[in-house]
Amino acid sequence: MATTTASITLSSSDLLSDNLSLSSTMTLYQNGTTATGLDECNYHRANIPTGTSFDLIQDSAALSEDASYVYIILKNTDVTDYVKISINSEEIGRLYAGDWLFMPWDNDLTDTQSATDQTGNDSSIEIEAFTHEAIIEYALFHNGETLVTSGDS
């Protein structure tokens, strides 16, 4: 199995009254293990026209109940360009030119079905471009896909 490690370092000499230096590293493992790494990665590039909303990563029965992590970067260079990132039509943040995010993603479809909404909530990650066309690169790190129905392919 693959070994994939994610790292982040935050530092600043003038944000606080003292130097700030935070660093963290983690290995991406399959659910319930500390020995078996994730073995699949889907990496894509998309050009999203201004004002267009796009399902970047769609929920899928083939990916349900597995450990998944998402990486998204806005490759634009104009500092006024940004995209809105949403899950189930709820904005979770904005990325400006050069910004990126890395987060765990839960695609357990049973958790997205609510008692008041029998159609179920959507756990797809949506992105909408503002100002100019957005050039996005994104990756989904996961355990692999188990096809449940012919519609999952």
C-alpha positions in Angstrom: 0.0 0.0 0.0 1.1 3.6 -0.7 2.5 5.8 2.0 1.2 9.4 1.7 2.2 12.1 4.2 0.6 15.5 4.5 2.6 18.3 6.2 1.9 22.0 7.1 4.1 24.6 8.6 2.8 28.0 9.8 5.3 30.7 10.9 5.4 34.4 11.5 7.8 36.8 13.1 5.3 39.6 13.5 1.8 38.2 14.0 2.1 37.9 17.7 4.4 39.5 20.3 6.6 36.4 20.0 7.6 34.3 17.0 4.9 31.8 15.8 6.1 28.4 14.6 3.6 25.6 14.2 4.3 22.4 12.3 2.3 19.2 11.9 2.7 16.0 9.8 0.3 13.1 9.4 0.2 9.9 7.3 -3.0 9.2 5.4 -4.3 5.8 6.5 -7.3 3.7 5.5 -10.2 3.6 8.0 -9.4 2.0 11.3 -5.8 1.2 10.7 -2.4 2.7 11.5 -0.5 0.4 9.1 -2.4 0.5 5.7 -2.0 3.6 3.6 -4.6 5.0 1.2 -4.0 3.5 -2.2 -5.9 5.8 -4.7 -5.5 9.3 -5.9 -7.7 11.1 -8.5 -5.9 14.4 -9.6 -7.6 16.8 -12.0 -7.4 20.3 -13.5 -10.5 22.3 -14.3 -11.2 25.7 -15.9 -14.4 27.1 -14.3 -16.0 30.1 -16.1 -16.9 33.2 -14.1 -20.3 32.8 -12.4 -20.4 29.1 -13.0 -21.0 26.6 -10.2 -19.4 23.2 -10.7 -19.5 19.9 -8.7 -15.8 19.5 -8.2 -16.0 16.2 -6.3 -19.4 14.3 -6.3 -20.6 12.0 -3.5 -20.7 8.5 -4.7 -21.8 5.1 -3.3 -18.5 3.8 -4.7 -16.6 6.0 -2.2 -18.9 5.8 0.8 -17.6 5.1 4.3 -14.0 5.3 3.3 -11.2 7.6 4.5 -10.9 10.4 2.0 -8.9 13.7 1.9 -9.4 16.5 -0.6 -6.7 19.0 -1.8 -7.8 22.1 -3.9 -5.7 24.9 -5.2 -6.7 28.1 -7.1 -3.9 28.5 -9.7 -5.0 32.0 -10.8 -2.4 34.8 -10.2 -4.7 37.9 -10.1 -5.1 38.5 -6.4 -8.7 39.7 -6.9 -9.8 36.3 -8.3 -11.5 33.9 -5.9 -13.7 30.9 -5.8 -16.4 29.9 -3.2 -16.2 26.3 -1.9 -19.5 24.8 -0.7 -20.8 21.5 0.6 -24.6 21.0 0.4 -25.0 24.6 -0.7 -23.3 25.7 2.6 -20.2 27.9 2.0 -17.2 26.5 3.8 -14.7 29.0 2.6 -13.2 31.0 -0.3 -9.9 30.5 -2.0 -8.1 33.5 -3.5 -5.3 33.4 -6.1 -2.7 30.9 -4.9 -4.7 29.7 -1.9 -5.2 26.0 -1.2 -7.0 23.8 1.2 -6.6 20.2 2.5 -9.3 18.6 4.5 -10.9 15.2 5.3 -14.0 14.5 3.4 -16.8 12.2 4.6 -18.8 10.6 1.9 -21.0 8.3 4.1 -24.3 8.7 2.2 -26.3 7.4 5.1 -25.2 10.4 7.2 -26.4 12.9 4.5 -30.0 11.6 4.6 -32.1 13.7 7.1 -35.5 12.9 8.6 -36.9 16.2 7.4 -35.4 16.0 3.9 -36.2 12.7 2.4 -34.3 13.5 -0.8 -31.1 13.5 1.2 -28.4 16.2 1.5 -25.7 16.3 -1.0 -22.1 15.9 0.2 -20.6 16.9 -3.1 -17.9 19.6 -3.0 -19.1 22.5 -5.2 -17.0 25.4 -6.5 -18.1 28.7 -8.0 -15.8 31.1 -9.8 -15.9 34.9 -9.3 -14.2 37.8 -11.1 -12.4 35.7 -13.8 -12.3 32.1 -15.0 -10.8 30.0 -12.2 -8.1 27.5 -12.9 -8.4 24.8 -10.3 -6.3 21.7 -9.5 -7.7 19.2 -7.1 -7.0 15.7 -5.8 -9.0 13.2 -3.9 -7.0 10.7 -1.8 -9.0 7.6 -0.9 -9.1 3.9 -0.3 -10.3 3.0 -3.7 -13.7 2.7 -5.3 -16.0 -0.3 -4.8 -18.6 -0.2 -7.6 -22.0 -0.9 -6.1 -24.2 -0.4 -9.2 -23.5 0.1 -12.9 -24.3 3.9 -12.3 -21.2 4.2 -10.1 -18.7 3.8 -13.0 
